[in-house]
Amino acid sequence: MDKPKVDLQRDVVQNERRQSYENQPYGLVADHLPKLLYPSWHPYSWPVIGSMADLSAASLEDVKDFFRRYYAPNNATLVVAGDVKPDDVRALVRKYFSDIPRGRLLTARRQRPSP
C-alpha cells in the first residue's frame, strides 16, 4: 500500500459517491436522514461511504490502520456451502489461512455520551 494506490482508490470511491448520491435525485437524503433518525454516537448516524471531507482527509496511515484493524482473519467470516466434509474444509482453511497473522481483538462498544 502506498500513497498513489490510496489516492487512486480515494478517487474511485469519491466518484462512486458522486454517481450514487450527489448526482441522483434525492440522493443526498442518505446523508441527512440518518442524522435525524439516530443519535450522533450511533454507527447508523453517518453514511457508510463517508463524506467527501472524510474521504479527502484520510491519510495513507489512516488507511493502513483501517486495514490492519478490520481486514484481519479474526474479523472475517468464511462461508462454505455444498456437499462438503467439515473435516476436509477445516484442513483446507488451516492450509490456506493459518499463516495470516491475527489482527487486534475487536470488541463491541457503544459510544454513548456521558450523562
Buried (B, 14 or more C-beta within 10 A) or exposed (E): EEEEEBEEBBEEBBEEBEEEBEEEEEBEEBBEEBBEEEEEEBEEEBBEBBEBEEBEEBEBEEBEEEEEEEEBBEEEEEEEEEEEEEEEEEEEEEEEEEEEEEBEEEEEEEEEEEE
